Amino acid sequence: MAEVKSGDKVAIHYTGTLLDGTTFDSSEGREPLEFEVGSGQIIPGLDVAIPGMAVGDKKVVKIACADAYGPLNPEMRQAVPREGIPADIPLEVGTQLQMQTPDGQALPVMVVELDVATVTLDANHPLAGKDLQFDIELISIG
């Protein structure tokens, strides 16, 4: 039976959970996730778990935050003056907003703190700093 190697195009079904069991993403009810192994299209810790698997194989993979979305970067959190945000944008903790970087790139941010004068925005990936677990099943190679 063929085993996956770097460079192969594969399809997997997966369920991603935090270590407390909370599901953050799943392919259940959707098409399987397709990608090229070793190409950097998925998080590194999952990418390195696929080689050696055969179609039909199932595996549980625990991934440290460093091999997932990285550690929390305190520099990605910034307090901005409340008047710097348009009045028509509703602000509450957990609200997701989109800002633009100086070079025009879209940057998703989340409101993490509010007070009368400032709004603290966090541009870290929502899963940064978290260790993850994936239940995966290899659906196809090629």
Secondary structure, DSSP 4 states (H G I P E B T S, - for coil): -----TT-EEEEEEEEEETTS-EEEE-TTSPPEEEETTTTSS-HHHHTTSTT--TT-EEEEEE-GGGTT----GGGEEEEEGGGS-TTS---TT-EEEEE-TTS-EEEEEEEEE-SSEEEEE-S-TTTT--EEEEEEEEEE-
